[in-house]
Amino acid sequence: MLKLLAKGLFGRLLSYAAFTLGFWLLYQGFSRPNIGLGIVGGAVLLLGTYLMVQARKSDPSYLPIFDENQGGDAPSPEANPGTTGDTEKL
């Protein structure tokens, strides 16, 4: 439990730091006409987004709840009347 909490907290803090650095580098790239800083800033923003998703995946409270007894992915014929078999065959 403690390991999971530390991983999620550390991952979120690291991703926030990457967001801050990425936006700052983008700002520097636009304020000083330097295309290299803008490209690096965009890459760091993508890295921050990836880190945020990975940190969120490690948190068990965000996992989807799936009940195997309900079969939620099965299509129901009542929802789509065209699939009930009552249609004419051409």
PyMOL Python script that loads the backbone (N, CA, C, O; Angstrom):
from pymol import cmd

cmd.read_pdbstr("""\
ATOM      1  N   MET A   1       0.823  -1.187   0.000  1.00  0.00           N
ATOM      2  CA  MET A   1       0.000   0.000   0.000  1.00  0.00           C
ATOM      3  C   MET A   1       0.867   1.251   0.000  1.00  0.00           C
ATOM      4  O   MET A   1       0.609   2.201  -0.739  1.00  0.00           O
ATOM      5  N   LEU A   2       1.894   1.239   0.835  1.00  0.00           N
ATOM      6  CA  LEU A   2       2.781   2.396   0.918  1.00  0.00           C
ATOM      7  C   LEU A   2       3.564   2.576  -0.383  1.00  0.00           C
ATOM      8  O   LEU A   2       3.806   3.699  -0.826  1.00  0.00           O
ATOM      9  N   LYS A   3       3.954   1.455  -0.984  1.00  0.00           N
ATOM     10  CA  LYS A   3       4.692   1.517  -2.252  1.00  0.00           C
ATOM     11  C   LYS A   3       3.807   2.100  -3.355  1.00  0.00           C
ATOM     12  O   LYS A   3       4.264   2.911  -4.161  1.00  0.00           O
ATOM     13  N   LEU A   4       2.552   1.687  -3.386  1.00  0.00           N
ATOM     14  CA  LEU A   4       1.612   2.191  -4.381  1.00  0.00           C
ATOM     15  C   LEU A   4       1.352   3.682  -4.192  1.00  0.00           C
ATOM     16  O   LEU A   4       1.269   4.433  -5.164  1.00  0.00           O
ATOM     17  N   LEU A   5       1.225   4.105  -2.940  1.00  0.00           N
ATOM     18  CA  LEU A   5       1.010   5.519  -2.645  1.00  0.00           C
ATOM     19  C   LEU A   5       2.225   6.348  -3.031  1.00  0.00           C
ATOM     20  O   LEU A   5       2.085   7.428  -3.605  1.00  0.00           O
ATOM     21  N   ALA A   6       3.410   5.852  -2.719  1.00  0.00           N
ATOM     22  CA  ALA A   6       4.632   6.584  -3.057  1.00  0.00           C
ATOM     23  C   ALA A   6       4.820   6.670  -4.565  1.00  0.00           C
ATOM     24  O   ALA A   6       5.245   7.702  -5.084  1.00  0.00           O
ATOM     25  N   LYS A   7       4.501   5.581  -5.273  1.00  0.00           N
ATOM     26  CA  LYS A   7       4.646   5.592  -6.728  1.00  0.00           C
ATOM     27  C   LYS A   7       3.690   6.605  -7.360  1.00  0.00           C
ATOM     28  O   LYS A   7       4.081   7.356  -8.254  1.00  0.00           O
ATOM     29  N   GLY A   8       2.444   6.625  -6.897  1.00  0.00           N
ATOM     30  CA  GLY A   8       1.472   7.564  -7.446  1.00  0.00           C
ATOM     31  C   GLY A   8       1.818   9.002  -7.124  1.00  0.00           C
ATOM     32  O   GLY A   8       1.714   9.874  -7.986  1.00  0.00           O
ATOM     33  N   LEU A   9       2.230   9.259  -5.890  1.00  0.00           N
ATOM     34  CA  LEU A   9       2.576  10.620  -5.473  1.00  0.00           C
ATOM     35  C   LEU A   9       3.835  11.102  -6.181  1.00  0.00           C
ATOM     36  O   LEU A   9       3.877  12.228  -6.677  1.00  0.00           O
ATOM     37  N   PHE A  10       4.855  10.258  -6.231  1.00  0.00           N
ATOM     38  CA  PHE A  10       6.094  10.635  -6.906  1.00  0.00           C
ATOM     39  C   PHE A  10       5.860  10.840  -8.404  1.00  0.00           C
ATOM     40  O   PHE A  10       6.414  11.762  -9.001  1.00  0.00           O
ATOM     41  N   GLY A  11       5.050   9.989  -8.998  1.00  0.00           N
ATOM     42  CA  GLY A  11       4.768  10.129 -10.431  1.00  0.00           C
ATOM     43  C   GLY A  11       4.018  11.413 -10.739  1.00  0.00           C
ATOM     44  O   GLY A  11       4.301  12.074 -11.738  1.00  0.00           O
ATOM     45  N   ARG A  12       3.058  11.773  -9.884  1.00  0.00           N
ATOM     46  CA  ARG A  12       2.317  13.013 -10.107  1.00  0.00           C
ATOM     47  C   ARG A  12       3.199  14.233  -9.912  1.00  0.00           C
ATOM     48  O   ARG A  12       3.133  15.179 -10.696  1.00  0.00           O
ATOM     49  N   LEU A  13       4.025  14.219  -8.872  1.00  0.00           N
ATOM     50  CA  LEU A  13       4.925  15.357  -8.654  1.00  0.00           C
ATOM     51  C   LEU A  13       5.920  15.498  -9.802  1.00  0.00           C
ATOM     52  O   LEU A  13       6.218  16.608 -10.244  1.00  0.00           O
ATOM     53  N   LEU A  14       6.426  14.378 -10.276  1.00  0.00           N
ATOM     54  CA  LEU A  14       7.357  14.404 -11.399  1.00  0.00           C
ATOM     55  C   LEU A  14       6.671  14.906 -12.672  1.00  0.00           C
ATOM     56  O   LEU A  14       7.267  15.653 -13.447  1.00  0.00           O
ATOM     57  N   SER A  15       5.428  14.497 -12.884  1.00  0.00           N
ATOM     58  CA  SER A  15       4.718  14.951 -14.078  1.00  0.00           C
ATOM     59  C   SER A  15       4.384  16.434 -13.983  1.00  0.00           C
ATOM     60  O   SER A  15       4.443  17.136 -14.992  1.00  0.00           O
ATOM     61  N   TYR A  16       4.031  16.934 -12.787  1.00  0.00           N
ATOM     62  CA  TYR A  16       3.789  18.378 -12.627  1.00  0.00           C
ATOM     63  C   TYR A  16       5.065  19.171 -12.893  1.00  0.00           C
ATOM     64  O   TYR A  16       5.023  20.242 -13.499  1.00  0.00           O
ATOM     65  N   ALA A  17       6.191  18.642 -12.440  1.00  0.00           N
ATOM     66  CA  ALA A  17       7.467  19.309 -12.703  1.00  0.00           C
ATOM     67  C   ALA A  17       7.774  19.320 -14.201  1.00  0.00           C
ATOM     68  O   ALA A  17       8.289  20.306 -14.727  1.00  0.00           O
ATOM     69  N   ALA A  18       7.455  18.221 -14.883  1.00  0.00           N
ATOM     70  CA  ALA A  18       7.683  18.169 -16.332  1.00  0.00           C
ATOM     71  C   ALA A  18       6.761  19.147 -17.059  1.00  0.00           C
ATOM     72  O   ALA A  18       7.182  19.796 -18.016  1.00  0.00           O
ATOM     73  N   PHE A  19       5.497  19.258 -16.610  1.00  0.00           N
ATOM     74  CA  PHE A  19       4.589  20.244 -17.208  1.00  0.00           C
ATOM     75  C   PHE A  19       5.137  21.659 -17.029  1.00  0.00           C
ATOM     76  O   PHE A  19       5.149  22.450 -17.972  1.00  0.00           O
ATOM     77  N   THR A  20       5.585  21.969 -15.830  1.00  0.00           N
ATOM     78  CA  THR A  20       6.111  23.305 -15.552  1.00  0.00           C
ATOM     79  C   THR A  20       7.336  23.600 -16.411  1.00  0.00           C
ATOM     80  O   THR A  20       7.437  24.674 -17.003  1.00  0.00           O
ATOM     81  N   LEU A  21       8.254  22.664 -16.480  1.00  0.00           N
ATOM     82  CA  LEU A  21       9.454  22.851 -17.296  1.00  0.00           C
ATOM     83  C   LEU A  21       9.098  22.959 -18.775  1.00  0.00           C
ATOM     84  O   LEU A  21       9.668  23.784 -19.490  1.00  0.00           O
ATOM     85  N   GLY A  22       8.163  22.135 -19.239  1.00  0.00           N
ATOM     86  CA  GLY A  22       7.775  22.172 -20.648  1.00  0.00           C
ATOM     87  C   GLY A  22       7.131  23.489 -21.036  1.00  0.00           C
ATOM     88  O   GLY A  22       7.458  24.052 -22.080  1.00  0.00           O
ATOM     89  N   PHE A  23       6.214  23.993 -20.207  1.00  0.00           N
ATOM     90  CA  PHE A  23       5.595  25.277 -20.525  1.00  0.00           C
ATOM     91  C   PHE A  23       6.591  26.426 -20.428  1.00  0.00           C
ATOM     92  O   PHE A  23       6.525  27.374 -21.210  1.00  0.00           O
ATOM     93  N   TRP A  24       7.512  26.346 -19.472  1.00  0.00           N
ATOM     94  CA  TRP A  24       8.523  27.392 -19.365  1.00  0.00           C
ATOM     95  C   TRP A  24       9.438  27.382 -20.594  1.00  0.00           C
ATOM     96  O   TRP A  24       9.795  28.439 -21.115  1.00  0.00           O
ATOM     97  N   LEU A  25       9.810  26.195 -21.050  1.00  0.00           N
ATOM     98  CA  LEU A  25      10.652  26.111 -22.249  1.00  0.00           C
ATOM     99  C   LEU A  25       9.901  26.596 -23.489  1.00  0.00           C
ATOM    100  O   LEU A  25      10.493  27.242 -24.354  1.00  0.00           O
ATOM    101  N   LEU A  26       8.608  26.293 -23.583  1.00  0.00           N
ATOM    102  CA  LEU A  26       7.826  26.823 -24.695  1.00  0.00           C
ATOM    103  C   LEU A  26       7.765  28.337 -24.653  1.00  0.00           C
ATOM    104  O   LEU A  26       7.892  28.999 -25.683  1.00  0.00           O
ATOM    105  N   TYR A  27       7.569  28.885 -23.464  1.00  0.00           N
ATOM    106  CA  TYR A  27       7.543  30.337 -23.306  1.00  0.00           C
ATOM    107  C   TYR A  27       8.880  30.955 -23.731  1.00  0.00           C
ATOM    108  O   TYR A  27       8.916  31.967 -24.430  1.00  0.00           O
ATOM    109  N   GLN A  28       9.965  30.331 -23.297  1.00  0.00           N
ATOM    110  CA  GLN A  28      11.283  30.843 -23.690  1.00  0.00           C
ATOM    111  C   GLN A  28      11.510  30.712 -25.193  1.00  0.00           C
ATOM    112  O   GLN A  28      12.142  31.571 -25.808  1.00  0.00           O
ATOM    113  N   GLY A  29      11.001  29.652 -25.771  1.00  0.00           N
ATOM    114  CA  GLY A  29      11.152  29.462 -27.208  1.00  0.00           C
ATOM    115  C   GLY A  29      10.391  30.496 -28.016  1.00  0.00           C
ATOM    116  O   GLY A  29      10.831  30.882 -29.100  1.00  0.00           O
ATOM    117  N   PHE A  30       9.236  30.958 -27.495  1.00  0.00           N
ATOM    118  CA  PHE A  30       8.483  31.989 -28.202  1.00  0.00           C
ATOM    119  C   PHE A  30       8.983  33.399 -27.881  1.00  0.00           C
ATOM    120  O   PHE A  30       8.982  34.266 -28.755  1.00  0.00           O
ATOM    121  N   SER A  31       9.406  33.636 -26.650  1.00  0.00           N
ATOM    122  CA  SER A  31       9.848  34.983 -26.294  1.00  0.00           C
ATOM    123  C   SER A  31      11.201  35.305 -26.922  1.00  0.00           C
ATOM    124  O   SER A  31      11.414  36.417 -27.405  1.00  0.00           O
ATOM    125  N   ARG A  32      12.100  34.350 -26.915  1.00  0.00           N
ATOM    126  CA  ARG A  32      13.346  34.498 -27.676  1.00  0.00           C
ATOM    127  C   ARG A  32      13.149  33.633 -28.920  1.00  0.00           C
ATOM    128  O   ARG A  32      12.811  32.455 -28.798  1.00  0.00           O
ATOM    129  N   PRO A  33      13.346  34.171 -30.066  1.00  0.00           N
ATOM    130  CA  PRO A  33      13.118  33.338 -31.265  1.00  0.00           C
ATOM    131  C   PRO A  33      14.129  32.184 -31.339  1.00  0.00           C
ATOM    132  O   PRO A  33      15.144  32.269 -32.031  1.00  0.00           O
ATOM    133  N   ASN A  34      13.830  31.134 -30.627  1.00  0.00           N
ATOM    134  CA  ASN A  34      14.711  29.977 -30.584  1.00  0.00           C
ATOM    135  C   ASN A  34      13.860  28.726 -30.766  1.00  0.00           C
ATOM    136  O   ASN A  34      13.134  28.317 -29.860  1.00  0.00           O
ATOM    137  N   ILE A  35      13.957  28.133 -31.931  1.00  0.00           N
ATOM    138  CA  ILE A  35      13.101  26.990 -32.248  1.00  0.00           C
ATOM    139  C   ILE A  35      13.492  25.753 -31.446  1.00  0.00           C
ATOM    140  O   ILE A  35      12.646  24.895 -31.192  1.00  0.00           O
ATOM    141  N   GLY A  36      14.735  25.647 -31.049  1.00  0.00           N
ATOM    142  CA  GLY A  36      15.179  24.488 -30.279  1.00  0.00           C
ATOM    143  C   GLY A  36      14.505  24.405 -28.921  1.00  0.00           C
ATOM    144  O   GLY A  36      14.100  23.324 -28.491  1.00  0.00           O
ATOM    145  N   LEU A  37      14.383  25.538 -28.244  1.00  0.00           N
ATOM    146  CA  LEU A  37      13.710  25.547 -26.945  1.00  0.00           C
ATOM    147  C   LEU A  37      12.235  25.188 -27.085  1.00  0.00           C
ATOM    148  O   LEU A  37      11.682  24.498 -26.228  1.00  0.00           O
ATOM    149  N   GLY A  38      11.596  25.644 -28.151  1.00  0.00           N
ATOM    150  CA  GLY A  38      10.192  25.313 -28.382  1.00  0.00           C
ATOM    151  C   GLY A  38       9.991  23.828 -28.625  1.00  0.00           C
ATOM    152  O   GLY A  38       9.039  23.235 -28.116  1.00  0.00           O
ATOM    153  N   ILE A  39      10.876  23.229 -29.394  1.00  0.00           N
ATOM    154  CA  ILE A  39      10.770  21.794 -29.680  1.00  0.00           C
ATOM    155  C   ILE A  39      11.016  20.977 -28.419  1.00  0.00           C
ATOM    156  O   ILE A  39      10.296  20.015 -28.153  1.00  0.00           O
ATOM    157  N   VAL A  40      12.018  21.349 -27.647  1.00  0.00           N
ATOM    158  CA  VAL A  40      12.305  20.640 -26.402  1.00  0.00           C
ATOM    159  C   VAL A  40      11.144  20.826 -25.416  1.00  0.00           C
ATOM    160  O   VAL A  40      10.772  19.886 -24.714  1.00  0.00           O
ATOM    161  N   GLY A  41      10.577  22.022 -25.362  1.00  0.00           N
ATOM    162  CA  GLY A  41       9.437  22.267 -24.488  1.00  0.00           C
ATOM    163  C   GLY A  41       8.246  21.414 -24.859  1.00  0.00           C
ATOM    164  O   GLY A  41       7.576  20.876 -23.977  1.00  0.00           O
ATOM    165  N   GLY A  42       7.965  21.277 -26.146  1.00  0.00           N
ATOM    166  CA  GLY A  42       6.868  20.413 -26.585  1.00  0.00           C
ATOM    167  C   GLY A  42       7.116  18.960 -26.240  1.00  0.00           C
ATOM    168  O   GLY A  42       6.192  18.247 -25.847  1.00  0.00           O
ATOM    169  N   ALA A  43       8.355  18.512 -26.382  1.00  0.00           N
ATOM    170  CA  ALA A  43       8.693  17.122 -26.039  1.00  0.00           C
ATOM    171  C   ALA A  43       8.558  16.882 -24.538  1.00  0.00           C
ATOM    172  O   ALA A  43       8.104  15.819 -24.116  1.00  0.00           O
ATOM    173  N   VAL A  44       8.948  17.861 -23.739  1.00  0.00           N
ATOM    174  CA  VAL A  44       8.830  17.711 -22.287  1.00  0.00           C
ATOM    175  C   VAL A  44       7.359  17.707 -21.872  1.00  0.00           C
ATOM    176  O   VAL A  44       6.991  17.006 -20.930  1.00  0.00           O
ATOM    177  N   LEU A  45       6.515  18.478 -22.558  1.00  0.00           N
ATOM    178  CA  LEU A  45       5.078  18.445 -22.281  1.00  0.00           C
ATOM    179  C   LEU A  45       4.492  17.066 -22.591  1.00  0.00           C
ATOM    180  O   LEU A  45       3.675  16.555 -21.825  1.00  0.00           O
ATOM    181  N   LEU A  46       4.896  16.473 -23.690  1.00  0.00           N
ATOM    182  CA  LEU A  46       4.434  15.116 -24.007  1.00  0.00           C
ATOM    183  C   LEU A  46       4.919  14.110 -22.957  1.00  0.00           C
ATOM    184  O   LEU A  46       4.182  13.201 -22.575  1.00  0.00           O
ATOM    185  N   LEU A  47       6.135  14.274 -22.504  1.00  0.00           N
ATOM    186  CA  LEU A  47       6.661  13.408 -21.452  1.00  0.00           C
ATOM    187  C   LEU A  47       5.861  13.584 -20.159  1.00  0.00           C
ATOM    188  O   LEU A  47       5.555  12.603 -19.481  1.00  0.00           O
ATOM    189  N   GLY A  48       5.525  14.821 -19.819  1.00  0.00           N
ATOM    190  CA  GLY A  48       4.725  15.080 -18.625  1.00  0.00           C
ATOM    191  C   GLY A  48       3.347  14.456 -18.724  1.00  0.00           C
ATOM    192  O   GLY A  48       2.829  13.930 -17.739  1.00  0.00           O
ATOM    193  N   THR A  49       2.746  14.511 -19.909  1.00  0.00           N
ATOM    194  CA  THR A  49       1.437  13.882 -20.109  1.00  0.00           C
ATOM    195  C   THR A  49       1.544  12.368 -19.938  1.00  0.00           C
ATOM    196  O   THR A  49       0.688  11.752 -19.303  1.00  0.00           O
ATOM    197  N   TYR A  50       2.578  11.776 -20.498  1.00  0.00           N
ATOM    198  CA  TYR A  50       2.787  10.334 -20.357  1.00  0.00           C
ATOM    199  C   TYR A  50       2.971   9.951 -18.886  1.00  0.00           C
ATOM    200  O   TYR A  50       2.403   8.964 -18.418  1.00  0.00           O
ATOM    201  N   LEU A  51       3.765  10.737 -18.170  1.00  0.00           N
ATOM    202  CA  LEU A  51       3.997  10.441 -16.757  1.00  0.00           C
ATOM    203  C   LEU A  51       2.712  10.563 -15.944  1.00  0.00           C
ATOM    204  O   LEU A  51       2.485   9.781 -15.020  1.00  0.00           O
ATOM    205  N   MET A  52       1.872  11.538 -16.281  1.00  0.00           N
ATOM    206  CA  MET A  52       0.615  11.705 -15.559  1.00  0.00           C
ATOM    207  C   MET A  52      -0.315  10.515 -15.789  1.00  0.00           C
ATOM    208  O   MET A  52      -0.967  10.045 -14.857  1.00  0.00           O
ATOM    209  N   VAL A  53      -0.375  10.037 -17.011  1.00  0.00           N
ATOM    210  CA  VAL A  53      -1.220   8.878 -17.312  1.00  0.00           C
ATOM    211  C   VAL A  53      -0.701   7.647 -16.585  1.00  0.00           C
ATOM    212  O   VAL A  53      -1.489   6.876 -16.037  1.00  0.00           O
ATOM    213  N   GLN A  54       0.589   7.453 -16.571  1.00  0.00           N
ATOM    214  CA  GLN A  54       1.156   6.292 -15.889  1.00  0.00           C
ATOM    215  C   GLN A  54       0.937   6.365 -14.385  1.00  0.00           C
ATOM    216  O   GLN A  54       0.686   5.343 -13.747  1.00  0.00           O
ATOM    217  N   ALA A  55       1.029   7.555 -13.814  1.00  0.00           N
ATOM    218  CA  ALA A  55       0.794   7.707 -12.376  1.00  0.00           C
ATOM    219  C   ALA A  55      -0.662   7.454 -12.053  1.00  0.00           C
ATOM    220  O   ALA A  55      -0.978   6.882 -11.009  1.00  0.00           O
ATOM    221  N   ARG A  56      -1.548   7.872 -12.933  1.00  0.00           N
ATOM    222  CA  ARG A  56      -2.973   7.647 -12.685  1.00  0.00           C
ATOM    223  C   ARG A  56      -3.327   6.171 -12.841  1.00  0.00           C
ATOM    224  O   ARG A  56      -4.191   5.664 -12.125  1.00  0.00           O
ATOM    225  N   LYS A  57      -2.675   5.483 -13.759  1.00  0.00           N
ATOM    226  CA  LYS A  57      -2.933   4.049 -13.933  1.00  0.00           C
ATOM    227  C   LYS A  57      -2.513   3.255 -12.706  1.00  0.00           C
ATOM    228  O   LYS A  57      -3.087   2.200 -12.433  1.00  0.00           O
ATOM    229  N   SER A  58      -1.531   3.735 -11.965  1.00  0.00           N
ATOM    230  CA  SER A  58      -1.065   2.996 -10.793  1.00  0.00           C
ATOM    231  C   SER A  58      -2.017   3.143  -9.612  1.00  0.00           C
ATOM    232  O   SER A  58      -1.910   2.385  -8.648  1.00  0.00           O
ATOM    233  N   ASP A  59      -2.949   4.103  -9.661  1.00  0.00           N
ATOM    234  CA  ASP A  59      -3.898   4.325  -8.573  1.00  0.00           C
ATOM    235  C   ASP A  59      -5.091   3.388  -8.741  1.00  0.00           C
ATOM    236  O   ASP A  59      -5.799   3.478  -9.743  1.00  0.00           O
ATOM    237  N   PRO A  60      -5.329   2.494  -7.787  1.00  0.00           N
ATOM    238  CA  PRO A  60      -6.416   1.516  -7.961  1.00  0.00           C
ATOM    239  C   PRO A  60      -7.816   2.133  -7.864  1.00  0.00           C
ATOM    240  O   PRO A  60      -8.785   1.489  -8.267  1.00  0.00           O
ATOM    241  N   SER A  61      -7.951   3.344  -7.348  1.00  0.00           N
ATOM    242  CA  SER A  61      -9.284   3.935  -7.235  1.00  0.00           C
ATOM    243  C   SER A  61      -9.829   4.370  -8.587  1.00  0.00           C
ATOM    244  O   SER A  61     -11.030   4.614  -8.710  1.00  0.00           O
ATOM    245  N   TYR A  62      -8.985   4.475  -9.600  1.00  0.00           N
ATOM    246  CA  TYR A  62      -9.427   4.883 -10.924  1.00  0.00           C
ATOM    247  C   TYR A  62      -9.676   3.702 -11.852  1.00  0.00           C
ATOM    248  O   TYR A  62     -10.028   3.907 -13.014  1.00  0.00           O
ATOM    249  N   LEU A  63      -9.507   2.482 -11.379  1.00  0.00           N
ATOM    250  CA  LEU A  63      -9.722   1.325 -12.236  1.00  0.00           C
ATOM    251  C   LEU A  63     -11.209   1.152 -12.508  1.00  0.00           C
ATOM    252  O   LEU A  63     -12.026   1.342 -11.606  1.00  0.00           O
ATOM    253  N   PRO A  64     -11.573   0.795 -13.731  1.00  0.00           N
ATOM    254  CA  PRO A  64     -12.992   0.605 -14.035  1.00  0.00           C
ATOM    255  C   PRO A  64     -13.541  -0.639 -13.337  1.00  0.00           C
ATOM    256  O   PRO A  64     -12.844  -1.641 -13.180  1.00  0.00           O
ATOM    257  N   ILE A  65     -14.782  -0.551 -12.931  1.00  0.00           N
ATOM    258  CA  ILE A  65     -15.446  -1.677 -12.284  1.00  0.00           C
ATOM    259  C   ILE A  65     -16.181  -2.464 -13.354  1.00  0.00           C
ATOM    260  O   ILE A  65     -17.014  -1.912 -14.072  1.00  0.00           O
ATOM    261  N   PHE A  66     -15.878  -3.746 -13.463  1.00  0.00           N
ATOM    262  CA  PHE A  66     -16.493  -4.588 -14.476  1.00  0.00           C
ATOM    263  C   PHE A  66     -17.107  -5.795 -13.796  1.00  0.00           C
ATOM    264  O   PHE A  66     -16.422  -6.542 -13.097  1.00  0.00           O
ATOM    265  N   ASP A  67     -18.390  -5.982 -14.001  1.00  0.00           N
ATOM    266  CA  ASP A  67     -19.099  -7.130 -13.436  1.00  0.00           C
ATOM    267  C   ASP A  67     -19.209  -8.194 -14.516  1.00  0.00           C
ATOM    268  O   ASP A  67     -19.844  -7.970 -15.547  1.00  0.00           O
ATOM    269  N   GLU A  68     -18.592  -9.353 -14.287  1.00  0.00           N
ATOM    270  CA  GLU A  68     -18.586 -10.405 -15.294  1.00  0.00           C
ATOM    271  C   GLU A  68     -19.968 -11.007 -15.509  1.00  0.00           C
ATOM    272  O   GLU A  68     -20.219 -11.591 -16.563  1.00  0.00           O
ATOM    273  N   ASN A  69     -20.854 -10.883 -14.555  1.00  0.00           N
ATOM    274  CA  ASN A  69     -22.175 -11.485 -14.658  1.00  0.00           C
ATOM    275  C   ASN A  69     -23.112 -10.676 -15.549  1.00  0.00           C
ATOM    276  O   ASN A  69     -24.096 -11.218 -16.054  1.00  0.00           O
ATOM    277  N   GLN A  70     -22.829  -9.389 -15.753  1.00  0.00           N
ATOM    278  CA  GLN A  70     -23.738  -8.564 -16.537  1.00  0.00           C
ATOM    279  C   GLN A  70     -23.476  -8.624 -18.031  1.00  0.00           C
ATOM    280  O   GLN A  70     -24.429  -8.523 -18.803  1.00  0.00           O
ATOM    281  N   GLY A  71     -22.282  -8.778 -18.468  1.00  0.00           N
ATOM    282  CA  GLY A  71     -21.982  -8.814 -19.895  1.00  0.00           C
ATOM    283  C   GLY A  71     -22.340  -7.501 -20.563  1.00  0.00           C
ATOM    284  O   GLY A  71     -23.167  -7.484 -21.475  1.00  0.00           O
ATOM    285  N   GLY A  72     -21.750  -6.421 -20.140  1.00  0.00           N
ATOM    286  CA  GLY A  72     -22.095  -5.093 -20.627  1.00  0.00           C
ATOM    287  C   GLY A  72     -21.738  -4.850 -22.083  1.00  0.00           C
ATOM    288  O   GLY A  72     -22.260  -3.911 -22.685  1.00  0.00           O
ATOM    289  N   ASP A  73     -20.875  -5.655 -22.665  1.00  0.00           N
ATOM    290  CA  ASP A  73     -20.476  -5.425 -24.053  1.00  0.00           C
ATOM    291  C   ASP A  73     -21.377  -6.145 -25.050  1.00  0.00           C
ATOM    292  O   ASP A  73     -21.250  -5.922 -26.254  1.00  0.00           O
ATOM    293  N   ALA A  74     -22.263  -6.981 -24.595  1.00  0.00           N
ATOM    294  CA  ALA A  74     -23.124  -7.731 -25.504  1.00  0.00           C
ATOM    295  C   ALA A  74     -24.221  -6.818 -26.054  1.00  0.00           C
ATOM    296  O   ALA A  74     -24.889  -6.125 -25.286  1.00  0.00           O
ATOM    297  N   PRO A  75     -24.412  -6.810 -27.372  1.00  0.00           N
ATOM    298  CA  PRO A  75     -25.460  -5.957 -27.934  1.00  0.00           C
ATOM    299  C   PRO A  75     -26.850  -6.524 -27.625  1.00  0.00           C
ATOM    300  O   PRO A  75     -27.060  -7.736 -27.632  1.00  0.00           O
ATOM    301  N   SER A  76     -27.776  -5.628 -27.358  1.00  0.00           N
ATOM    302  CA  SER A  76     -29.138  -6.082 -27.104  1.00  0.00           C
ATOM    303  C   SER A  76     -30.006  -5.779 -28.314  1.00  0.00           C
ATOM    304  O   SER A  76     -29.912  -4.682 -28.865  1.00  0.00           O
ATOM    305  N   PRO A  77     -30.851  -6.713 -28.750  1.00  0.00           N
ATOM    306  CA  PRO A  77     -31.689  -6.479 -29.925  1.00  0.00           C
ATOM    307  C   PRO A  77     -32.737  -5.402 -29.682  1.00  0.00           C
ATOM    308  O   PRO A  77     -33.228  -4.804 -30.639  1.00  0.00           O
ATOM    309  N   GLU A  78     -33.096  -5.137 -28.422  1.00  0.00           N
ATOM    310  CA  GLU A  78     -34.078  -4.097 -28.149  1.00  0.00           C
ATOM    311  C   GLU A  78     -33.513  -2.713 -28.434  1.00  0.00           C
ATOM    312  O   GLU A  78     -34.259  -1.803 -28.795  1.00  0.00           O
ATOM    313  N   ALA A  79     -32.210  -2.545 -28.277  1.00  0.00           N
ATOM    314  CA  ALA A  79     -31.595  -1.246 -28.505  1.00  0.00           C
ATOM    315  C   ALA A  79     -31.516  -0.908 -29.989  1.00  0.00           C
ATOM    316  O   ALA A  79     -31.529   0.269 -30.352  1.00  0.00           O
ATOM    317  N   ASN A  80     -31.437  -1.906 -30.845  1.00  0.00           N
ATOM    318  CA  ASN A  80     -31.351  -1.686 -32.278  1.00  0.00           C
ATOM    319  C   ASN A  80     -32.417  -2.549 -32.951  1.00  0.00           C
ATOM    320  O   ASN A  80     -32.189  -3.739 -33.168  1.00  0.00           O
ATOM    321  N   PRO A  81     -33.573  -1.980 -33.286  1.00  0.00           N
ATOM    322  CA  PRO A  81     -34.656  -2.800 -33.852  1.00  0.00           C
ATOM    323  C   PRO A  81     -34.324  -3.411 -35.196  1.00  0.00           C
ATOM    324  O   PRO A  81     -34.986  -4.363 -35.610  1.00  0.00           O
ATOM    325  N   GLY A  82     -33.334  -2.904 -35.883  1.00  0.00           N
ATOM    326  CA  GLY A  82     -32.983  -3.464 -37.175  1.00  0.00           C
ATOM    327  C   GLY A  82     -32.301  -4.811 -37.081  1.00  0.00           C
ATOM    328  O   GLY A  82     -32.129  -5.476 -38.103  1.00  0.00           O
ATOM    329  N   THR A  83     -31.910  -5.234 -35.903  1.00  0.00           N
ATOM    330  CA  THR A  83     -31.204  -6.504 -35.754  1.00  0.00           C
ATOM    331  C   THR A  83     -32.086  -7.601 -35.159  1.00  0.00           C
ATOM    332  O   THR A  83     -31.577  -8.661 -34.793  1.00  0.00           O
ATOM    333  N   THR A  84     -33.392  -7.372 -35.056  1.00  0.00           N
ATOM    334  CA  THR A  84     -34.260  -8.372 -34.442  1.00  0.00           C
ATOM    335  C   THR A  84     -34.638  -9.495 -35.387  1.00  0.00           C
ATOM    336  O   THR A  84     -35.156 -10.511 -34.925  1.00  0.00           O
ATOM    337  N   GLY A  85     -34.408  -9.367 -36.677  1.00  0.00           N
ATOM    338  CA  GLY A  85     -34.753 -10.403 -37.619  1.00  0.00           C
ATOM    339  C   GLY A  85     -36.137 -10.189 -38.250  1.00  0.00           C
ATOM    340  O   GLY A  85     -36.580 -11.004 -39.060  1.00  0.00           O
ATOM    341  N   ASP A  86     -36.809  -9.114 -37.888  1.00  0.00           N
ATOM    342  CA  ASP A  86     -38.138  -8.828 -38.430  1.00  0.00           C
ATOM    343  C   ASP A  86     -38.086  -8.067 -39.750  1.00  0.00           C
ATOM    344  O   ASP A  86     -39.132  -7.737 -40.310  1.00  0.00           O
ATOM    345  N   THR A  87     -36.918  -7.793 -40.244  1.00  0.00           N
ATOM    346  CA  THR A  87     -36.802  -6.997 -41.459  1.00  0.00           C
ATOM    347  C   THR A  87     -36.961  -7.891 -42.678  1.00  0.00           C
ATOM    348  O   THR A  87     -36.716  -9.097 -42.622  1.00  0.00           O
ATOM    349  N   GLU A  88     -37.372  -7.281 -43.771  1.00  0.00           N
ATOM    350  CA  GLU A  88     -37.552  -8.036 -45.030  1.00  0.00           C
ATOM    351  C   GLU A  88     -36.205  -8.370 -45.615  1.00  0.00           C
ATOM    352  O   GLU A  88     -35.254  -7.596 -45.509  1.00  0.00           O
ATOM    353  N   LYS A  89     -36.134  -9.514 -46.223  1.00  0.00           N
ATOM    354  CA  LYS A  89     -34.912  -9.890 -46.934  1.00  0.00           C
ATOM    355  C   LYS A  89     -35.090  -9.503 -48.387  1.00  0.00           C
ATOM    356  O   LYS A  89     -36.115  -9.800 -49.001  1.00  0.00           O
ATOM    357  N   LEU A  90     -34.092  -8.845 -48.925  1.00  0.00           N
ATOM    358  CA  LEU A  90     -34.169  -8.390 -50.312  1.00  0.00           C
ATOM    359  C   LEU A  90     -33.681  -9.430 -51.271  1.00  0.00           C
ATOM    360  O   LEU A  90     -33.681  -9.203 -52.481  1.00  0.00           O
TER     361      LEU A  90
END
""", "prot")
cmd.dss("prot")
cmd.show_as("cartoon", "prot")
cmd.util.cbc("prot")
cmd.orient("prot")
